[in-house]
Amino acid sequence: MTESRKVVLFIATSLDGYIATKEESLEWLFKVEGEGDNGISEFFDTIDTVLMGKTTYDWIMEHEGDSSWPYSDKNCFVFTRSSIADTEQVKFICPNIPDFVNELKKQEGKNIWMVGGGELLYSFLKENAVDELIITIAPTLIGSGIPLFKNGDYHLELLLKGARKFNQFVELHYEVKR
């Protein structure tokens, strides 16, 4: 029997727990001196499916543009409450999260990257639909912004799988205790 695919959050955050400023800026993140690509290529090799919220999709489109879609070699699903036509690269969906994730996990393939953002992560945490969290912490204090973890009605116990340093970044890898 093949090992079940996992839903993995792989994300960077400020030391005080924000994934972006109030204006959705990531400038603070790019000012931190990393090492190589800070493990992203290694992580990319472990996934074949990308899940993100519509706000994250819009940010990528604004900053990267359609011509340089960064996940063109992955199956990409964007969660939205709106009815939007699929593109060549993205399927826009509004599913029941537990049912959708369970169906994805049953399919053959690599792990599934839950990119974000905060709203989608909150929904996944409430449904206990995240299996691992890989959080890279930048040595920056923003003070306010978009939090990585919203206050909410969820409780997960985690097991530390590992920690790595990429120059000024620290990566913490957790598995959700079931």
Secondary structure, 3 states (H helix, E strand, C coil): CCCCCCEEEEEEEECCCEEECCCCCCHHHHCCCCCCCCCHHHHHCCEEEEEEEHHHHHHHHHHHCHHHCCCCCCEEEEECCCCCCCCCCCEEECCCHHHHHHHHHHCCCCEEEEEECHHHHHHHHHCCCCCEEEEEEECCCCCCCEECCCCCCCCCCEEEEEEEEECCEEEEEEEECC
